[in-house]
């Protein structure tokens, strides 16, 4: 039976025990919290992709200009303050990969899917809440791997050039390919 008190509807048998912050907001099985986690992660990834896009536009607008401040921070990407072509290709590939796999396909599907669909259907929760939480916690390491792949590279993770992998030496291309979400169309 539903009881209404001060505008809140409670259902008998559906009360939840108080939870600590880490279990309520970090490792939550609540679909609304998981949807917000997807949105926040996609927003951070969109900011990173936006910074990469600004570096691409900087190179396109002033191709011969030297950028000594950027050269100090991104030593492997600049020679005497001028952006290397390999670094530009890496920026372009990383920007596209992050936008497609970690922003545009994540926020609408996983964010809206977790946050709004159960509410619109009138469901109390998702069918498999643990699996729903696990999906986010497999997505987050992919984000971290793609963000750390440029500094660990021996060659740029570029879609147009995949060098032969040498045993025992990780390449940026292998980190790039391992961070992408699994796809049924992947060969």
Buried (B, 14 or more C-beta within 10 A) or exposed (E): EEEEEEEEEEEEEEEEEEEEEEEEEEEBBBBBBBBBBBBEBBEBBBEBBBEBBEBBEBBEEEEEEBBEEBBEEBEEBBEEEBBBEBBBBBBBBBBBBBBEBBBBEBBEEBBBBBBEEBEEEEEEEBEEBEEBBEBBEEBEEBBEBBBEBBEEBEBBBBEEEBEEEEEEEBBBBBBBBEBBEEEEEEE
